[in-house]
Amino acid sequence: LKTGLLKWKPDYDSAATEYGKAAVAFKNAKQFDQAREACLREAEAHENNKALFHAAKAYEQAGMMLKEMQRLPEAVQLIEKASMMYLENGTPDTAAIALERAGKLIENVSPEKAVQLYQQAASVFENEERLRQALEMLGKASRLLVRGRRLDEAALSLQKEKSIYKEIENYPTCYKKTIAQVLVHLHRNDYVAAERCVRESYSIPGFNGSEDCAALEQLLEGYDQQDQDQVSEVCNLPLFKYMDNDYAKLGLTLVVPGGGIKKKSPNAAQDKARGPAAVGSHAEEEEDEYSGGLC
């Protein structure tokens, strides 16, 4: 990097190579702070040399050194910076992969930040028309939102997933996303949104008449009638139990409004108290009530 009478410009390319070698040596010696410093200097040399891709790689490596030191928020900041450089360099795929990596790092420490990173990665993949990778990122974000009980945002995220699955004509997965949506809406105590969600799904080829559709209609009926037994029975179907863990838990913990007690008819309770003879006479009364016709 030094200049003199015979060398007017710093040799950034050679300097970056040497800093890279130093970083590897420090990393092998488990001296992660020095390795991080060497990576940052390597990145700076590459930037001065207008080599953005290599600068981004060095920033990403510096982030991984911080990860080894358990300084995860700082690590994520550097990896985000690297992803911006990848985008600037015209390599969006690498940018999205870096964002996913950052999301995985921070997921257990700050789920909110991980959701943001996964959504950014999904946007980058979607812009590149790599819809399957975008769906993978959106799926991770949706599950984290459900886990964190951020149900309003989860409902929107699931709707986005469902729209893309419909676009790529993966209809069976659309049905599964509809089930997840309905469970999220019912946990939000929004029966109207859950019903609308099922009604809108009739436009998806094959949904009407599928076992998913039948189960959801049964679930909504039980919820509307405050029949906890029916709701629990539907949520214990393999269709619900073998979904992603976070959605399966929503099903198993779903309670109908009003405490979730299956209502018995008052007549049944009285008949039980009065004995079998009373039951017979009560049945006769019911028959006689309409003997002259409804009018």
C-alpha positions as CSV (number, residue, x, y, z in Angstrom):
1,L,0.0,0.0,0.0
2,K,3.0,2.3,0.5
3,T,3.9,4.8,-2.3
4,G,7.2,6.3,-3.1
5,L,9.3,7.9,-5.9
6,L,9.1,4.9,-8.1
7,K,5.6,3.7,-7.0
8,W,3.0,6.4,-7.2
9,K,-0.1,4.3,-6.7
10,P,-0.8,1.8,-3.9
11,D,-1.1,-1.8,-5.2
12,Y,-4.5,-2.6,-3.8
13,D,-4.8,-5.9,-5.6
14,S,-1.7,-7.4,-4.0
15,A,-2.6,-5.8,-0.6
16,A,-6.0,-7.5,-0.7
17,T,-4.4,-10.9,-1.4
18,E,-2.0,-10.5,1.5
19,Y,-4.8,-9.4,3.9
20,G,-6.8,-12.5,2.7
21,K,-3.9,-14.8,3.6
22,A,-3.5,-13.1,7.0
23,A,-7.2,-13.5,7.7
24,V,-6.9,-17.3,7.0
25,A,-3.9,-17.6,9.2
26,F,-5.6,-15.8,12.1
27,K,-8.7,-17.9,11.6
28,N,-6.7,-21.1,11.8
29,A,-5.1,-19.8,14.9
30,K,-8.5,-19.1,16.4
31,Q,-7.6,-15.4,16.7
32,F,-11.0,-14.3,15.4
33,D,-10.7,-10.6,16.3
34,Q,-7.5,-10.2,14.3
35,A,-9.0,-12.3,11.5
36,R,-12.0,-10.0,11.4
37,E,-9.7,-6.9,11.2
38,A,-7.7,-8.5,8.3
39,C,-11.0,-9.3,6.4
40,L,-12.1,-5.6,6.8
41,R,-8.8,-4.4,5.5
42,E,-9.0,-6.8,2.6
43,A,-12.5,-5.5,1.8
44,E,-11.3,-1.9,1.9
45,A,-8.5,-2.8,-0.5
46,H,-10.9,-4.4,-2.9
47,E,-13.3,-1.4,-2.7
48,N,-10.4,0.9,-3.6
49,N,-9.7,-1.4,-6.5
50,K,-13.4,-1.2,-7.6
51,A,-13.7,-5.0,-7.1
52,L,-17.1,-4.9,-5.4
53,F,-17.8,-8.7,-5.6
54,H,-14.5,-9.5,-3.8
55,A,-15.1,-6.7,-1.3
56,A,-18.5,-8.1,-0.5
57,K,-17.0,-11.6,0.0
58,A,-14.4,-10.1,2.5
59,Y,-17.2,-8.3,4.4
60,E,-19.1,-11.6,4.6
61,Q,-16.0,-13.4,6.0
62,A,-15.6,-10.6,8.6
63,G,-19.2,-11.3,9.6
64,M,-18.5,-15.0,10.0
65,M,-15.5,-14.1,12.3
66,L,-17.9,-12.1,14.4
67,K,-20.3,-15.1,14.5
68,E,-17.4,-17.1,16.0
69,M,-17.1,-14.5,18.7
70,Q,-20.9,-14.7,19.4
71,R,-21.3,-11.0,18.3
72,L,-24.3,-11.9,16.1
73,P,-26.0,-8.5,15.6
74,E,-22.7,-7.0,14.4
75,A,-22.1,-10.1,12.2
76,V,-25.6,-9.6,10.6
77,Q,-24.8,-5.9,9.9
78,L,-21.7,-6.8,7.9
79,I,-23.4,-9.6,6.0
80,E,-26.2,-7.1,5.1
81,K,-23.6,-4.7,3.9
82,A,-22.1,-7.5,1.8
83,S,-25.5,-8.3,0.2
84,M,-26.0,-4.6,-0.8
85,M,-22.6,-4.8,-2.5
86,Y,-23.6,-8.0,-4.3
87,L,-26.7,-6.2,-5.6
88,E,-24.6,-3.2,-6.7
89,N,-22.3,-5.6,-8.5
90,G,-25.2,-7.2,-10.4
91,T,-25.1,-10.6,-8.6
92,P,-28.6,-10.6,-6.9
93,D,-28.6,-14.4,-6.3
94,T,-25.5,-14.2,-4.2
95,A,-27.1,-11.2,-2.3
96,A,-30.2,-13.3,-1.5
97,I,-28.1,-16.2,-0.3
98,A,-26.1,-13.9,2.0
99,L,-29.4,-12.5,3.4
100,E,-30.7,-16.0,4.1
101,R,-27.4,-16.9,5.8
102,A,-27.8,-13.8,8.0
103,G,-31.4,-14.8,8.8
104,K,-30.3,-18.2,10.0
105,L,-27.6,-16.7,12.2
106,I,-29.9,-14.3,14.1
107,E,-33.1,-16.5,14.1
108,N,-32.8,-17.6,17.7
109,V,-31.6,-14.3,19.0
110,S,-33.9,-11.8,17.2
111,P,-36.7,-13.5,15.2
112,E,-38.0,-10.1,14.2
113,K,-34.7,-9.3,12.4
114,A,-34.7,-12.8,10.9
115,V,-38.2,-12.3,9.4
116,Q,-37.0,-9.0,7.9
117,L,-33.9,-10.7,6.3
118,Y,-36.0,-13.6,4.9
119,Q,-38.5,-11.2,3.4
120,Q,-35.7,-9.2,1.8
121,A,-34.2,-12.4,0.4
122,A,-37.6,-13.4,-0.9
123,S,-38.0,-10.0,-2.7
124,V,-34.6,-10.4,-4.4
125,F,-35.4,-13.9,-5.6
126,E,-38.9,-12.8,-6.8
127,N,-37.4,-9.9,-8.8
128,E,-35.1,-12.5,-10.5
129,E,-38.2,-14.7,-11.1
130,R,-36.7,-17.5,-9.0
131,L,-40.1,-18.1,-7.4
132,R,-39.3,-21.4,-5.7
133,Q,-36.4,-19.9,-3.8
134,A,-38.7,-16.9,-3.0
135,L,-41.3,-19.2,-1.6
136,E,-38.8,-21.0,0.6
137,M,-37.8,-17.6,2.2
138,L,-41.5,-16.5,2.6
139,G,-42.3,-19.9,4.2
140,K,-39.5,-19.3,6.8
141,A,-40.8,-15.8,7.5
142,S,-44.4,-17.0,7.9
143,R,-43.4,-19.8,10.4
144,L,-41.4,-17.3,12.5
145,L,-44.3,-14.8,12.5
146,V,-46.7,-17.6,13.7
147,R,-44.1,-18.7,16.4
148,G,-43.9,-15.1,17.6
149,R,-47.7,-14.7,17.6
150,R,-47.5,-11.9,15.1
151,L,-50.6,-13.3,13.6
152,D,-51.7,-10.2,11.5
153,E,-48.4,-10.2,9.7
154,A,-48.5,-14.0,9.4
155,A,-51.9,-13.8,7.6
156,L,-50.4,-11.4,5.0
157,S,-47.3,-13.5,4.6
158,L,-49.3,-16.7,4.0
159,Q,-51.5,-14.8,1.5
160,K,-48.4,-13.8,-0.4
161,E,-47.1,-17.4,-0.4
162,K,-50.5,-18.7,-1.6
163,S,-50.6,-16.2,-4.5
164,I,-47.2,-17.3,-5.8
165,Y,-48.1,-21.1,-5.4
166,K,-51.2,-20.3,-7.5
167,E,-49.1,-18.5,-10.1
168,I,-46.8,-21.5,-10.5
169,E,-49.9,-23.8,-10.5
170,N,-48.9,-25.8,-7.4
171,Y,-52.5,-26.2,-6.4
172,P,-52.2,-28.9,-3.6
173,T,-49.8,-26.6,-1.7
174,C,-52.4,-23.7,-2.1
175,Y,-54.9,-25.9,-0.2
176,K,-52.4,-26.4,2.6
177,K,-51.7,-22.7,2.8
178,T,-55.5,-22.1,3.0
179,I,-55.6,-24.4,6.1
180,A,-52.8,-22.5,7.7
181,Q,-54.5,-19.2,6.9
182,V,-57.8,-20.3,8.4
183,L,-56.0,-21.4,11.6
184,V,-54.2,-18.1,11.9
185,H,-57.5,-16.1,11.3
186,L,-59.4,-18.2,13.9
187,H,-56.6,-17.6,16.4
188,R,-57.0,-13.9,15.6
189,N,-60.7,-14.4,16.5
190,D,-61.6,-13.3,13.0
191,Y,-64.2,-15.9,11.8
192,V,-65.3,-13.6,8.9
193,A,-61.7,-13.5,7.5
194,A,-61.4,-17.3,7.9
195,E,-64.7,-17.9,6.1
196,R,-63.8,-15.4,3.3
197,C,-60.4,-17.2,2.9
198,V,-62.2,-20.6,2.2
199,R,-64.7,-18.9,-0.1
200,E,-62.0,-17.3,-2.2
201,S,-60.2,-20.6,-2.4
202,Y,-63.1,-22.1,-4.4
203,S,-61.5,-20.4,-7.4
204,I,-58.4,-22.7,-7.1
205,P,-58.8,-25.7,-9.4
206,G,-59.6,-28.9,-7.5
207,F,-60.1,-27.2,-4.1
208,N,-63.9,-27.7,-4.1
209,G,-64.4,-31.3,-3.4
210,S,-61.0,-31.9,-1.9
211,E,-60.5,-33.4,1.6
212,D,-58.9,-30.0,2.6
213,C,-62.1,-28.2,1.6
214,A,-64.4,-30.6,3.5
215,A,-62.2,-30.5,6.6
216,L,-62.2,-26.7,6.6
217,E,-66.0,-26.4,6.2
218,Q,-66.4,-28.8,9.1
219,L,-63.9,-26.8,11.2
220,L,-65.7,-23.5,10.5
221,E,-69.1,-25.1,11.2
222,G,-67.8,-26.4,14.6
223,Y,-66.2,-23.0,15.4
224,D,-69.4,-21.1,14.5
225,Q,-71.6,-23.4,16.6
226,Q,-69.1,-23.2,19.5
227,D,-68.7,-27.0,19.3
228,Q,-65.2,-27.7,20.8
229,D,-65.5,-31.4,20.2
230,Q,-66.0,-31.0,16.5
231,V,-63.2,-28.4,16.2
232,S,-60.8,-30.7,18.2
233,E,-61.8,-33.7,16.0
234,V,-61.0,-31.8,12.8
235,C,-57.7,-30.4,14.2
236,N,-56.6,-33.9,15.1
237,L,-57.0,-35.2,11.5
238,P,-53.6,-36.2,9.9
239,L,-54.3,-33.4,7.4
240,F,-53.7,-30.9,10.3
241,K,-51.4,-32.8,12.5
242,Y,-48.7,-33.4,9.9
243,M,-48.5,-29.8,8.7
244,D,-45.4,-27.7,9.7
245,N,-45.0,-27.8,13.4
246,D,-46.0,-24.2,14.0
247,Y,-49.3,-24.6,12.1
248,A,-50.0,-28.0,13.7
249,K,-49.7,-26.3,17.1
250,L,-52.2,-23.7,16.1
251,G,-54.7,-26.5,15.4
252,L,-54.1,-28.3,18.6
253,T,-54.5,-25.1,20.7
254,L,-57.6,-23.8,18.9
255,V,-60.4,-23.0,21.4
256,V,-63.8,-21.9,20.3
257,P,-65.3,-18.7,21.7
258,G,-67.3,-19.1,25.0
259,G,-64.9,-21.4,26.7
260,G,-65.1,-24.3,24.3
261,I,-67.7,-26.3,26.1
262,K,-69.9,-28.4,23.9
263,K,-73.4,-27.3,24.7
264,K,-76.0,-29.9,25.7
265,S,-79.7,-29.2,25.1
266,P,-81.4,-28.2,28.3
267,N,-84.1,-30.9,27.7
268,A,-81.4,-33.6,27.7
269,A,-80.1,-32.4,31.2
270,Q,-83.7,-32.4,32.6
271,D,-84.5,-35.8,31.2
272,K,-81.4,-37.3,32.8
273,A,-82.5,-35.9,36.2
274,R,-86.1,-37.2,35.8
275,G,-85.3,-40.7,34.6
276,P,-86.3,-42.9,31.7
277,A,-90.1,-42.7,32.2
278,A,-90.0,-38.9,31.9
279,V,-88.0,-39.2,28.8
280,G,-90.7,-41.3,27.2
281,S,-93.5,-38.9,28.1
282,H,-91.3,-36.0,26.9
283,A,-90.8,-37.7,23.5
284,E,-94.6,-38.2,23.3
285,E,-95.2,-34.5,24.0
286,E,-92.8,-33.6,21.2
287,E,-94.7,-35.8,18.8
288,D,-98.1,-34.4,19.8
289,E,-96.9,-30.8,19.5
290,Y,-96.8,-31.0,15.7
291,S,-99.7,-33.6,15.3
292,G,-102.0,-31.0,13.9
293,G,-99.4,-29.8,11.3
294,L,-97.0,-26.8,11.5
295,C,-99.7,-24.2,10.8
